[in-house]
Amino acid sequence: MDAALTKLIELADRHERAIDVLSVAWFIISCATWMPFLPIPEIPYVTDRNFWVSSAIWNTLWWGFAHPVIDNHRKKMEADKPESLSQETQSD
């Protein structure tokens, strides 16, 4: 289980910026579909309530759980690096 979690964390760490951008865009679009003054056409599965609810659930899981776990994992990996490697990268 720990190996699978590590692989998942590494995958999310590599694609963190893309996931962040898509999460924010998904939330903005889902909120925009509920604003009555924006003339957004009816698009199945995008303009219904489920799109907003799924966006809220995803952002809660990503920003509330997964993102802090990735940050903690990154800090742990940085702390576990040999000091000679961290000094070499700083001098470059």
C-alpha positions as CSV (number, residue, x, y, z in Angstrom):
1,M,0.0,0.0,0.0
2,D,2.8,2.4,0.8
3,A,4.5,1.8,-2.5
4,A,1.3,2.5,-4.4
5,L,0.8,5.7,-2.4
6,T,4.3,6.8,-3.1
7,K,3.8,6.2,-6.8
8,L,0.5,8.2,-6.7
9,I,2.2,11.0,-4.8
10,E,5.1,11.1,-7.3
11,L,2.6,11.2,-10.2
12,A,0.6,14.0,-8.6
13,D,3.9,15.8,-7.7
14,R,5.0,15.8,-11.3
15,H,1.7,17.1,-12.6
16,E,0.9,19.3,-9.7
17,R,0.7,22.6,-11.6
18,A,-1.6,21.1,-14.3
19,I,-3.9,19.7,-11.6
20,D,-3.9,23.0,-9.8
21,V,-4.8,25.0,-13.0
22,L,-7.5,22.5,-14.0
23,S,-9.0,22.4,-10.5
24,V,-9.3,26.2,-10.3
25,A,-10.7,26.4,-13.9
26,W,-13.2,23.6,-13.1
27,F,-14.4,25.5,-10.0
28,I,-14.6,28.8,-11.9
29,I,-16.6,27.3,-14.8
30,S,-18.9,25.5,-12.4
31,C,-19.6,28.7,-10.4
32,A,-20.1,30.6,-13.6
33,T,-22.8,28.3,-14.7
34,W,-24.8,29.2,-11.6
35,M,-24.6,33.0,-12.1
36,P,-27.9,34.2,-13.6
37,F,-26.4,37.2,-15.3
38,L,-24.0,35.2,-17.5
39,P,-25.7,33.9,-20.7
40,I,-24.2,30.4,-20.7
41,P,-25.9,27.9,-23.0
42,E,-27.3,24.7,-21.6
43,I,-24.5,22.1,-21.9
44,P,-25.3,18.6,-20.7
45,Y,-23.3,17.6,-17.6
46,V,-21.7,21.0,-17.4
47,T,-24.5,23.4,-16.6
48,D,-26.3,21.1,-14.1
49,R,-25.8,21.0,-10.4
50,N,-23.7,17.8,-10.4
51,F,-20.9,19.6,-12.2
52,W,-20.7,22.2,-9.3
53,V,-21.0,19.5,-6.6
54,S,-18.3,17.3,-8.2
55,S,-16.1,20.4,-8.5
56,A,-16.5,21.2,-4.8
57,I,-15.8,17.6,-3.8
58,W,-12.7,17.4,-6.0
59,N,-11.3,20.7,-4.7
60,T,-12.0,19.7,-1.2
61,L,-10.1,16.4,-1.7
62,W,-7.3,18.0,-3.7
63,W,-6.6,21.2,-1.6
64,G,-7.7,19.8,1.8
65,F,-6.1,16.4,1.7
66,A,-3.9,15.5,-1.3
67,H,-2.0,18.7,-1.7
68,P,-0.9,18.9,1.9
69,V,0.1,15.2,1.8
70,I,2.2,15.9,-1.3
71,D,3.9,18.9,0.3
72,N,4.7,16.8,3.4
73,H,6.0,14.0,1.3
74,R,8.2,16.5,-0.7
75,K,9.6,18.0,2.5
76,K,10.3,14.5,3.9
77,M,12.1,13.5,0.7
78,E,14.2,16.8,0.8
79,A,15.1,16.1,4.5
80,D,16.1,12.5,3.6
81,K,18.5,13.6,0.8
82,P,22.2,13.4,1.7
83,E,23.5,16.8,2.7
84,S,26.3,16.7,0.1
85,L,23.7,16.5,-2.7
86,S,21.7,19.5,-1.3
87,Q,24.9,21.5,-1.0
88,E,25.9,20.7,-4.6
89,T,22.6,21.9,-6.0
90,Q,22.7,25.1,-4.0
91,S,26.2,26.0,-5.3
92,D,25.1,25.5,-8.9
